[in-house]
Amino acid sequence: MHNSAQIANANLDLVLRALDLTGTATDDLRTKLVENALEDAVACFDGFGREHCANQPYKISFQNLEAARAKLQREHGLDLATSLSAAEWSFVAVQFQKRHLLAHTLGIIDADFIAKTSASPSLEGRKVTITDSDVRKLVGHLRVLAEALHRGLPRS
């Protein structure tokens, strides 16, 4: 059996290495690389979480962070959010919502994003902003969450 935690960490390392490449890119390519890095980071965590929970009698997606949190609390009494500060958890949740925009609205902010993130309604219809530093920060938080999941729900 492979070690999904090691694979997840290696993939998160690749996200950071991809971000390192943005320094020499043109503005439009830099934007796309940073967006892709965000999507890759979320996909990595989702893949790790799904694999880690594969032997459970329920299905779980970690792309919807709040739904995954609720399911883990309900099924195991495990609250992933407690491994981060409230501000850090909120930050991660917003980044997941940004990834959702990239995947489903070409990155255009919609009313659902505003409702879920408390963003200013004046942003509706604009392109979401994703920064290199935010993705790097997200990667650090995802490592903490993955470790918390690993510790709190050992694989059997």
C-alpha positions in Angstrom: 0.0 0.0 0.0 1.3 3.5 -0.8 1.7 6.2 1.7 -0.8 8.8 0.8 0.6 11.4 3.3 4.0 11.2 1.6 2.4 11.5 -1.9 0.3 14.5 -0.8 3.4 16.2 0.7 5.3 15.6 -2.5 2.5 17.0 -4.6 2.2 20.1 -2.4 6.0 20.5 -2.8 5.4 20.5 -6.6 2.8 23.2 -6.2 5.4 25.3 -4.5 8.0 24.6 -7.2 5.4 25.5 -9.9 4.9 28.8 -8.1 8.7 29.4 -8.2 8.5 29.4 -12.0 6.2 32.4 -12.0 9.0 34.8 -11.4 10.1 34.8 -15.0 6.7 34.4 -16.6 4.7 37.1 -18.4 1.8 38.6 -16.5 -0.9 36.5 -18.2 1.1 33.3 -17.8 1.9 34.2 -14.2 -1.8 34.6 -13.4 -2.6 31.2 -15.0 0.3 29.4 -13.2 -0.9 30.8 -9.8 -4.5 29.8 -10.6 -3.4 26.3 -11.6 -1.3 26.1 -8.4 -4.4 26.9 -6.3 -6.4 24.3 -8.2 -3.6 21.7 -7.8 -3.3 22.4 -4.1 -7.0 21.9 -3.5 -7.1 18.8 -5.7 -4.1 17.4 -3.8 -5.8 17.8 -0.5 -9.1 16.4 -1.9 -7.2 13.3 -3.2 -5.4 12.8 0.0 -8.6 13.1 2.1 -10.6 10.8 -0.2 -7.8 8.2 -0.2 -7.4 8.5 3.6 -11.1 7.9 4.1 -11.5 5.3 1.4 -12.2 2.5 3.8 -15.1 4.4 5.5 -18.7 3.3 4.8 -19.5 6.7 3.3 -18.2 8.9 0.5 -16.5 12.2 1.2 -15.3 15.0 -0.9 -12.7 17.4 0.4 -13.3 20.0 -2.3 -16.2 21.2 -0.2 -14.3 21.9 3.0 -17.3 22.7 5.2 -19.2 19.7 4.1 -16.2 17.4 4.7 -15.7 19.0 8.1 -19.4 18.4 9.0 -19.2 14.8 7.9 -16.0 14.1 9.9 -17.6 15.7 12.9 -20.8 13.7 12.5 -19.1 10.4 11.8 -16.0 10.5 14.0 -16.2 13.6 16.3 -13.2 15.0 14.4 -13.2 18.7 13.8 -10.5 19.5 11.3 -10.9 23.2 11.9 -9.5 23.0 15.4 -6.1 22.3 13.9 -6.0 25.9 12.7 -6.9 29.2 14.2 -10.3 30.6 13.2 -8.7 33.1 10.9 -6.6 30.4 9.2 -9.6 28.1 8.8 -11.6 31.0 7.3 -8.6 31.8 4.9 -8.5 28.1 3.7 -12.3 28.1 3.2 -12.1 31.3 1.1 -9.3 29.7 -1.0 -11.4 26.6 -1.6 -14.3 28.9 -2.7 -11.9 30.7 -5.1 -10.9 27.3 -6.6 -14.6 26.6 -7.0 -15.0 29.8 -9.0 -12.0 28.9 -11.2 -13.5 25.5 -11.9 -17.1 26.5 -12.4 -17.4 30.2 -13.4 -14.0 30.9 -15.1 -13.0 32.7 -12.0 -15.9 35.2 -12.1 -17.2 36.1 -8.7 -20.9 35.2 -8.2 -23.5 35.8 -5.5 -22.8 32.3 -4.1 -19.1 33.2 -3.5 -20.1 36.5 -1.9 -22.6 34.7 0.4 -20.1 32.0 1.4 -17.1 34.3 2.0 -18.7 37.6 3.1 -16.9 39.3 0.2 -18.2 42.7 -0.8 -21.2 42.6 -3.1 -19.4 45.1 -5.3 -17.1 42.3 -6.4 -19.8 40.3 -8.2 -19.0 39.9 -11.8 -15.3 40.6 -11.4 -12.5 38.2 -11.8 -11.3 36.7 -8.5 -7.8 37.6 -7.4 -5.4 34.8 -6.5 -1.9 35.6 -5.3 1.3 33.6 -5.1 1.6 34.3 -1.4 -2.0 33.2 -0.7 -1.3 29.8 -2.5 1.9 29.4 -0.5 0.1 30.1 2.7 -2.7 27.7 1.7 -0.2 24.9 1.1 1.1 25.4 4.6 -2.3 25.2 6.1 -3.2 22.1 4.0 -0.2 20.3 5.3 -1.5 21.0 8.9 -5.0 19.8 7.9 -3.7 16.6 6.3 -1.7 15.8 9.4 -4.7 16.5 11.5 -6.8 14.1 9.4 -4.0 11.5 9.5 -3.7 11.7 13.3 -7.5 12.1 14.0 -8.6 9.3 11.7 -6.0 6.6 11.4 -6.3 4.3 8.5 -7.2 0.7 9.3 
